Amino acid sequence: MIKTVDIKSMSYEECRNLFASLGEPAYRADQVLEWLHGRQVTSYDEMTNLPGSLRRALAEASPLCAPEVLAVQSSAEGTTKYLIGLADGNAVETVLMEHDYGLSLCVSSQVGCAMGCAFCASGLGGLVRNLTCGEMVDQILAVSLDIATGSQDRRVGSVVMMGSGEPLANYDNVLKFVRLINWKRGYGIGYRRITISTCGIVPGIHRLAEEGLPVTLSVSLHAPDDSTRSSLMKINEVYPIGQLIDACTDYADSTGRRVTYEYCLIGGVNDSKAHAESLASLVRGTLCHVNIIPLNPVEETGFVRPSREAIDAFASTLRFAGIETTIRREMGADIDAACGQLRRRWGRGEGERASDKRRGKG
Ligand code: SAH
């Protein structure tokens, strides 16, 4: 008799240990994980190279079900937001974005968020709980099943941990998820195509640097000085800018990977020429680039987006100072799927299912 387990939350090694403990050959782990993450099946019956007795035992020990998609909403420019139901009645959003380099999925790591950044919608209700690895897998699984039904072979090619939650506050589950989706016979997403975004949890950045994985580190900087940053982000009181930049430099040094500094541009708060100049001096000489995110206004916060001219002027000042700078293309603002706008707008138990709610799918 197998003890109850959550097979979608198991690492490759844990799965091998499980089958070893059952007296099954180690290759059973490869078979099962390939079915789950490579072929994305949602029942053991489909795992035709497993003996029936083993399939039945697994179904009892770790029942499988397809992820529950509560709602799907598509925006004009090719962004699709999925609301995924969790077994305990919570729900999280995951957002699929079409880029010229392929499909990228924005994955949530927590229900809600404890970080309380002043401009962000995800933290408005505080943290509810961490997601398990399996619940993160279910986000990519739900989307993969949805997009595979079309005529072309469409697959998620990159993953950004920029949905709701702070990934480094759910470190172990996030790292397990990252390794699992990298597994060659599963989703096979290269580490360089996986981005972990953090509000600046310094010990987590140092820990990540030691993993030896070339994942992209994205840091939500949003201000070049401690007083502005502390007014926007509570985490800055714990890990001020000096420590944060040191941790990022350590990350770049140990991984050889360029760090992305996200800079959410907020009208009249952090968007002056002086802010741009002090940002340039702060990061100059480090392996990095700056990605400007024009604020997506969240009603409750009262912050406004700067004008197009102000955004361009900020970028020009940075570029003139020799800092590589991009301005994030806006995606999904019309469906509240853009950064910081992910919110649990749908309650569960309304009697509506995905099929009732799907709309505007192209
Ligand atoms: N907790 C992680 C990842 C989630 S947020 C982090 O802080 O990095 C993804 C990005 O969107 C972060 O850079 C975040 O600061 C930014 N963001 C949050 N609210 C925003 C808003 N209203 N407009 C623009 N960007 C926002």
Boltz pocket constraint, residues with backbone or C-beta under 6 A from the ligand:
constraints:
  - pocket:
      binder: B
      contacts: [[A, 117], [A, 119], [A, 120], [A, 121], [A, 161], [A, 162], [A, 163], [A, 164], [A, 165], [A, 166], [A, 167], [A, 197], [A, 198], [A, 199], [A, 200], [A, 218], [A, 219], [A, 220], [A, 262], [A, 264], [A, 293], [A, 294], [A, 295], [A, 296], [A, 297], [A, 298], [A, 339], [A, 340], [A, 341]]
      max_distance: 6.0
